[in-house]
Structures are given as C-alpha cells and as structure tokens.
Amino acid sequence: MTYKYERVMIFIDGSNVYHSLRAHFGKKNIDIGKFCQKLLGRRQLVRTYYYNAQVGQKEEPERYKRQRNFLDSVAAIPYTELRLGRLVYNNWPNTPPYEKGVDIQLATDMITHSFKGNYDVAILVAGDNDFVGALQAVKDNGKNVEVALFGKERTSMQLRNVADKIITVDGRLLRNCWK
C-alpha cells in the first residue's frame, strides 16, 4: 500500500539503466524525469540521485560529448543530483574501461539519508547484488525499500528477496517516457 504523504528518494544506477534499456528495448533515449514520475506515482519526491561514471574526454571524445549532453539534461531536472564516479582506462582501447566509485557512492548516500530520516521510501533502480547489504541496512533503520528491475531473467534474486516491493520496468511503465 502506498500513501501520498510518503517521502521518496530515488537512487538510479545510470549504467544499469543504460545497458538494461539497450538490452530489453533496443533503445536508450529515456526521459529520466518522466521515468522517475512513473516510479513515484502520487507520492512526494524529496530528491533523485543519478549515478554514473564519466567517459574519458581524451579517450572517447565523441562518446564524451553525447554523454555530457545527456548528463546535463539529467542535472537540469528539478530535485535531481548528479553523482559521478570515473571510468578507469587501462590498456585502452584493447581493454574496455571499468567504473570506479559509483556503487559505493550510491550505497553510502542511500544509507546516510536513511539515518538522517530524509525519506520514508527508497527506490533503487539497479540490478546489482552488491546493493543487498545497503538495502537491508535501510530496512533495518525502519525505512521501506522498492527496487525497480528490468525483466526477471537478468535480475538478482537477492535484490528481489530483500526489497519490500518490486517495480517491474516494462513497456507499460515506460510508456510516454521516451524522448
């Protein structure tokens, strides 16, 4: 049961959203603001946190420009914070880069805001088992946790088990969310 007066914070793993949209829908041009409104429903939004790793400007200049435009559009959404980790390039371009600092920042923010009493419900948009401990800590602090997941076959059973509620991100939910 959801209540209009519930204060909600949304925590989005941007890389997970990007790859999940590509894998499940064959496109990635989502309007994050509209997507968050769908997740929120009639409840009160406190803040959305969007996490990603910034592409290297010198390593991938074209991709950097495209990502920068997208990140600027996310940062312009009211009540949204952009949190950026970094991509580590070792042996580029033979080896793809990897994210550094994104998941830990998301988990830290979710737990910190929980203990500060800044929200009643946390909505996590991610599919990574690494967040199970953070979600349990939030629940242990008396908060509710919802997890928005893209499809069943690629999502963590551990996340499903720890969540109070699962939000299935499908074509119906994403209707009118595309740019």
N, C-alpha and C positions, 0 to 999 in steps of 0.2 A: 504494500500500500504506500502510495506517495502522497505527500502533503504539500500544498502550495507554499507554506511558510518554511519548508526545509531549505537551508542554505547549502548550496552545492559548489564545490570546486571540481573542475575538470582538469585532468592531467593527461596530456597526449604525448605519446612516443611518436614523433613525426616520421621517423624512419620506418617504423612498423606500419603506420598508416599508408605511407607512400608505396611500400612493397606489397601490402595487402590489397590496396586498390588496384594496382597493376595486375596482380595475380588473379584476383576474383572478378574484376570488372573490365580489365584491359585498358583502363584509363586512370589518370591520377589528378585530373583538374577539378578538385573539390573546393567548394567554398567552406572553409573551416568555420566561419561564423554561423552559417546556416546549419552545418553539421552539429555544432555544439547546441544550437537551439533545439534541434531534434532530440538530442540526448537529455537535455534539461527538462523538456516538457513545460509544465506550468510552474515549476519551482523557481526559486530565486538564485540567480548566479552571483557568486561572490567574485570569482576570478577563474580564468582559464590560463593554464600554463602549457606552453607548447615547447617541446624539447627536440632538438636536432643537432647534428654535427655539421659545421660549416665546411663546404667544399673548398679545397685549396685554390686560391686565385691564380697562382703561377702554374700549378699542376694541371688544372682543368678550367681555363678561363671562360669558355662558353657555358659550361655547366654552372660555374660560379655565378655568372650573370643571371641565368634563369632562376637559380635557387635564391639569389639575392632579391630578385623581384617578388618571388613567392613569399619569402620571409618578411619582406617589407609590408606586403599585403596582410600577413598574419599579425604583425606588430601594430598595424593600424586598426585592428578590431578592438572596439571598446572592452575594457576589463580583461585584456589579454596580455600576458607576459611572455616574451620570447626568451628561452634559455638555451644558449648554445654551448655545446661541447666542441670538440675538434675532431677532424679526421687525421689520422696518422698515416703518412705515406712512407712506407719502407720498400725499397726496390721498385718504385713506381716507374713505368707503367706495367711491369711484369706481374706485380702482385697488387691486388686491389687494396685500397686503404681500409682502415678499420676505425670505428668510433671510439672515442675516449671521453669519459666523464659524463655521459648523457644519462645512463640508467641510474647511477648513484645520485646525481643531482635531482632527478625525478623522485626517487625514493626518499631522499632527505627532505625535500620540500613537502611531500605528502605527509610524512611523519611529523615534521615541525609544525605545520599548520594544524594538524590534528591535536597536538598537545597544547597549542595556543588557543584552541577552541574556535578557530576561524571558519569552520564548516560543520555541517551535520552529516553530509553525504559526500564521499569522494567518488568520482567516476574516473576510472583508469581506462584509457584507450591504448592497449598494448597487448601483446601475446606472449610475453617473455616470463618463463618460470622464475626468473630472478626477482620478480616483484612479489612473490608469495609471502616472504617474511615481512615486507613493508606493509602489505595489506593486512596481515594478521596483527601487526603492531597497531595499526589504525583501528581495527576492530576491538582489540584489547583496551583501547583508550575510549571505547564507548561510541565510536562513530560507525556509520554504515558504509559499506563499500560495494560499488557496482563496477562491473568490468564489461566494456564494450569489445566484443570479439568478432572477427571476420571469419565466419564459417567454422564448422566443427572439426574437420579433418586436420587442420593445421594449428589448432589452438590447444593450449595447455590444459590438461585435466586438473592439474594442481591449482591453476588460477580459477577454473570453474568451481572447484570444491571450496576454496577459501572465500569466494565472493558471496555476498548476501543476495545479489541479483546479477544475472547475465543479460546484457543487451546485445541481441544479435544484429550485427551490421550487415544488412542485406539490401537488395534493390529497393524494397519498400521503404526502409528507413532513409535511404539516400535520395529518394525522390525529391526533386527540387533543390538538391544540394550541389549539383554540378554547375561549373562555370560555363 
